[in-house]
Amino acid sequence: MAVDTAVYKQMLEDAGIPTTQDGIQAKWDTLNDESDVQIANDSAWSPFWRLISAIVTTPALWLVNLLITHALPNTFLKDAAGVWLELLAWAVDLEKKPATSTIGHILFTRESADGEASVDAGILIATPAINGLIYRVITTAATTIPDGVISVLIPVKAENAGTAYNLGPGYYTVLPEPVDGIVTVTNETDWISIAGADAESDESLRLRCRNQFSAVGQYHHDAAYRADISLFAGIQPNYVWFEHGAPRGPGSANAYIMIDSGIPSQAFVDGINTYIIDNGHHGHGDDMLSMPMPATPKTLTVTVYHSSVLSEDDCTTLKTAVTDRIRYAFRENQNYKKITRTMPFSRFSFSKMGDELHGQLPDIKSLVFSLSDIITAMELPTLDTLTVNLEVA
C-alpha cells in the first residue's frame, strides 16, 4: 500500500519544523541572528556554511525525511506496516495470524475391487503446472482399501502452508511416484476439511484493528462477532456478512462466511460455531449461527477464437491458460492476481474478464461467454461445469 507522505510533511511544517534544505538553511540563519553570533559570511561558497551543510544540515534533512516517510506513518493505524502494525495490534489485544496448511481428502481409485490394497502415509499427489507452479499434498495416514471397494478417500495435508493449496476440484491428479494398483487420484468438490491460509496480511490485520475499536464491550453487535469470527485463519473481517431480522426468532442472527478460496467447509464453520455458541463467546440470550456463504453454481461455456498459425501444442497451452484464469476468477486457484474475482453483493462482469484475458493472452482473437453478468446478493458464484472450446478465427 502506497503511503501518502504529504500529510506527514504538512504535520512537521505545521509544527514549525523545516522539511527542505533551503528551509533548514533559513532556520540556521534565523538562529544565528537571534543568537547575535558575528558570522557574516553566509555565502553558499563559504567554508563555514559548507561545513554546516556537511555536518548539520544534511543529517538533519535525513532525519526529517525519516520522520516523513517512515516514523510518522508507522505511528498511525492507517499507514503502519510490519512490526509497527503488530505493535499497534498488540495495543488492542490482537496478534497477526500465522499461516496454516490445507487438510482434506483425496479420492484414490484402483484397477480392481478384488482383495485388499494399501496406500502408505507420505504418498505425494501433485497438480499439473498452474501458471508455472506445481502444488503437492501428502497422505497423512496409512489406509487399507477393503475387498470389494474400488475407491476410497484418504486424508492428506498440503506440503506447505498457504491458501494457494486450496485448489478447486480436479487439480490434484498426478502421482509423481506410481502406487501399486492405483490408477487415478483426484480431489473432489468438497475435498477440503480445513482450508489453508497465508500468514495474515497487513491489510487484514489493519481491518481487524479497526473493527476492534467498534467491538468495545464485546457483546450484542456485529463488530464483536466479526472480531471473534475473524480470529480464525483465512477469514478477513470483510469476508463476514450478517443477516439480521431474527431469522430464528428474537435475538437470533446469521453470519455468512467466505474465505479467499471461496466457500469454507462446514467442518471449518462448525469450529467457529463451537467457539461462539458452546464456549460462550456471545451476548446473553444471543442466538448467533455462522454458516458458509451460499454458493450459486454456474455452468459456463467459453469459446476462444485464435489465429490459424497456432500449433497443436500452442492451442493446448492457450486452453489451459484460459481455463486456469477463469477458475481463478471463481476462486478455484490463487495464481493470477490481475483477474477480477467473484464476490457477494456485486456484479461480475464477463466483458471485464474478456478485457483481462485479452491483455494477458495476446493469441486470443475473440471470446464468447455463454453467460451474461452475474449479479449477486448473499451468495458467491462458483463453477459447476466449465467448458473451454477453441476455434480458428
Secondary structure, DSSP 8 states (H G I E B T S, - for coil): ----THHHHHHHHHTT---SHHHHHHHHHHHHHHTT-------TT-HHHHHHIIIIIHHHHHHHHHIIIIITGGGSTTT--HHHHHHHHHHTT------B--EEEEEEEES--SS-EEE-TT-EEE---BTTB--EEEE-S-EEE-TT--EEEEEEEESS-SGGG---TT---B-SS--TTEEEEE--TT-EEE--B-S--HHHHHHHHHHHHHTTT-SSSHHHHHHHHTTSTT--GGGEEEE-S-TTSTTEEEEEE-BTTBS--HHHHHHHHIIIIIT--S-TT-EEEEEE--EEEEEEEEEEEE-TT--HHHHHHHHHHHHHHHHHHTTS-S--TTS----SSSEE-HHHHHHHHHHH-TTEEEEEESS--EE-SS-EEEEEEEEEEEEE-
